């Protein structure tokens, strides 16, 4: 059994990786509807809709070939729905794909350290789990 490398598992927007990404996370959560009555001890639950998101941490720098602070801020300001994926790009590994908006981002500037940032992408609609061709 081969494990995936955190070095190659990256977020892509429109086919471009996020410049100087240092950490990326995919998350999903399902809502549950509670059912209770006088004839039920405790609560029964029924699965409902889910939401999903991607987040990443990165160093802040300019790039002409990858997604950087400039292109990401333009998409954020314009409320652009982005084609997004999370994958290693290694054949037969998993790939998550969908569309998302930039929900939030921040930039941290600490004395004598590289300027860093973090981005949060809010999924819109379903995501798809496939394999890299």
HUKA-V867746 format. One record per run of one state. SS is the DSSP state (~ for helix, > for strand, _ for the rest). FROM is the first residue (numbers start at 1). TO is the last residue. If there is no record, write none. Layout:
# HUKA-V867746
ss: [SS;SS]
from: [FROM;FROM]
to: [TO;TO]
This chain:
# HUKA-V867746
ss: [_;>;_;>;_;>;_;>;_;>;_;~;_;>;_;>;_;>;_]
from: [1;10;14;16;19;21;36;44;60;67;68;69;78;82;88;94;109;116;132]
to: [9;13;15;18;20;35;43;59;66;67;68;77;81;87;93;108;115;131;133]
